[in-house]
Amino acid sequence: MNLELFPADKAITIAALAFDYGTRRIGVAYGQSLSATAKPIGVLKAKDGVPDWNEIGLLIDEWQPDIFVVGLPYNLDGSESELLVRATKFANRLNGRFNKPSYGMDERLSSKAAIEQVIEQKSGSKKRPSIDDIAAQIILENWFAELALQK
């Protein structure tokens, strides 16, 4: 897995699926670099961090991403967490199974931002938004922002 950002000299539109990795749930978002926006598209169930790979394959077929972006859960002090090792392994498996580049994005505070967004959306809404896929959306939008800074 390439933990660096997509090469900045590529003046192309990039479609991406982003994943907020967890051991029980994996949030998923889709976005593209032209508008640098993303939208949450769902939450996958995982058993001890292992997703249903067929379900991920269906998402890839539907959304046709060029790349994957996986949130990297560093500790707040920047040190590596146990979950970071597992998220990195997940990103490597995405790359190996689906033959598309995987990029990492520091996800510190994305869950906090997602919780705040869910609280805002919850008032007046009948559909309960999910923290996991909103976190994936935030991760991907942050990745696009970093990509834009490289240009």
C-alpha positions as CSV (number, residue, x, y, z in Angstrom):
1,M,0.0,0.0,0.0
2,N,1.2,3.5,-0.8
3,L,0.8,5.7,2.2
4,E,1.7,8.7,0.2
5,L,-0.8,10.7,-1.8
6,F,-1.6,10.2,-5.5
7,P,1.1,11.7,-7.7
8,A,0.3,15.4,-8.1
9,D,1.5,15.6,-11.7
10,K,-1.5,13.5,-12.8
11,A,-4.0,16.0,-14.1
12,I,-6.8,13.6,-14.2
13,T,-10.1,13.1,-12.4
14,I,-9.8,10.3,-9.8
15,A,-12.8,8.3,-8.6
16,A,-12.2,6.8,-5.2
17,L,-13.9,4.5,-2.7
18,A,-12.9,5.4,0.9
19,F,-13.1,3.0,3.9
20,D,-13.3,3.8,7.6
21,Y,-12.0,0.5,8.8
22,G,-13.2,-1.1,12.0
23,T,-13.3,-4.6,13.4
24,R,-17.2,-4.8,13.4
25,R,-18.1,-2.1,10.8
26,I,-16.4,-0.5,7.8
27,G,-17.8,2.7,6.6
28,V,-17.7,3.4,2.8
29,A,-17.9,6.6,0.8
30,Y,-17.5,7.4,-2.9
31,G,-16.1,10.6,-4.3
32,Q,-14.1,12.1,-7.2
33,S,-11.3,14.6,-7.3
34,L,-12.9,17.0,-9.8
35,S,-15.2,18.5,-7.2
36,A,-13.2,17.1,-4.3
37,T,-16.4,15.9,-2.7
38,A,-17.6,12.6,-1.4
39,K,-20.8,11.0,-0.2
40,P,-21.4,8.2,2.3
41,I,-22.7,5.1,0.6
42,G,-23.0,2.5,3.3
43,V,-21.6,0.4,6.1
44,L,-20.3,-3.1,5.7
45,K,-20.3,-5.6,8.5
46,A,-17.0,-7.2,9.5
47,K,-16.2,-10.2,11.7
48,D,-13.1,-9.4,13.7
49,G,-12.1,-7.0,11.0
50,V,-12.7,-9.3,8.1
51,P,-15.3,-8.0,5.6
52,D,-17.4,-9.9,3.1
53,W,-15.0,-9.4,0.1
54,N,-17.9,-10.3,-2.3
55,E,-19.8,-7.3,-1.0
56,I,-16.8,-5.0,-1.5
57,G,-16.5,-6.5,-5.0
58,L,-20.1,-5.5,-5.7
59,L,-19.4,-1.9,-4.5
60,I,-16.4,-1.7,-6.8
61,D,-18.4,-3.0,-9.8
62,E,-21.1,-0.4,-9.0
63,W,-19.0,2.6,-8.4
64,Q,-16.0,1.9,-10.6
65,P,-13.3,3.6,-8.5
66,D,-9.7,4.2,-9.8
67,I,-8.3,4.0,-6.3
68,F,-9.0,3.2,-2.6
69,V,-8.4,5.5,0.3
70,V,-8.3,3.9,3.7
71,G,-8.4,5.8,7.0
72,L,-5.3,5.2,9.1
73,P,-6.2,5.3,12.8
74,Y,-3.1,6.8,14.5
75,N,-3.3,7.5,18.2
76,L,-3.9,11.2,19.0
77,D,-0.2,11.6,19.8
78,G,0.7,10.3,16.3
79,S,1.9,6.9,17.5
80,E,0.8,3.8,15.8
81,S,-2.3,2.0,17.2
82,E,-3.1,-1.7,17.0
83,L,-6.0,-0.8,14.7
84,L,-3.6,1.0,12.4
85,V,-1.8,-2.3,11.7
86,R,-5.1,-4.0,10.9
87,A,-6.3,-1.1,8.7
88,T,-3.0,-1.2,6.7
89,K,-3.4,-4.9,6.2
90,F,-7.0,-4.3,5.0
91,A,-5.7,-1.7,2.5
92,N,-3.0,-4.1,1.3
93,R,-5.7,-6.8,0.8
94,L,-7.9,-4.3,-1.2
95,N,-5.0,-3.6,-3.5
96,G,-4.1,-7.3,-3.9
97,R,-7.7,-8.6,-4.5
98,F,-8.9,-5.8,-6.8
99,N,-5.6,-4.6,-8.4
100,K,-6.2,-0.9,-7.7
101,P,-3.9,1.4,-5.7
102,S,-4.6,1.9,-2.0
103,Y,-3.7,5.1,-0.3
104,G,-3.8,5.9,3.4
105,M,-5.1,9.0,5.1
106,D,-4.6,10.0,8.7
107,E,-8.1,9.7,10.2
108,R,-7.5,11.3,13.6
109,L,-10.6,13.2,14.6
110,S,-12.6,12.1,11.6
111,S,-14.9,10.0,13.9
112,K,-15.4,13.0,16.2
113,A,-16.3,15.2,13.1
114,A,-18.7,12.4,11.9
115,I,-20.4,12.3,15.3
116,E,-20.9,16.0,15.2
117,Q,-22.3,15.8,11.7
118,V,-24.7,12.9,12.7
119,I,-26.0,15.0,15.6
120,E,-26.7,17.9,13.3
121,Q,-28.4,15.7,10.7
122,K,-30.4,13.7,13.2
123,S,-32.5,16.6,14.3
124,G,-35.5,16.7,11.9
125,S,-34.5,13.6,10.0
126,K,-36.3,10.3,10.1
127,K,-33.4,8.4,8.6
128,R,-30.6,7.7,11.1
129,P,-27.3,8.6,9.6
130,S,-24.3,6.4,10.3
131,I,-21.1,7.6,11.9
132,D,-19.0,5.0,10.0
133,D,-19.8,6.0,6.4
134,I,-19.8,9.7,7.2
135,A,-16.3,9.2,8.7
136,A,-15.3,7.6,5.4
137,Q,-16.7,10.6,3.6
138,I,-14.6,12.9,5.8
139,I,-11.5,10.8,5.2
140,L,-11.9,11.0,1.5
141,E,-12.7,14.7,1.4
142,N,-9.6,15.3,3.5
143,W,-7.5,13.2,1.1
144,F,-8.8,15.2,-1.8
145,A,-7.9,18.4,0.0
146,E,-4.3,17.1,0.6
147,L,-4.1,16.1,-3.1
148,A,-5.1,19.6,-4.1
149,L,-2.3,21.1,-2.0
150,Q,0.2,19.0,-3.8
151,K,-0.7,20.5,-7.2
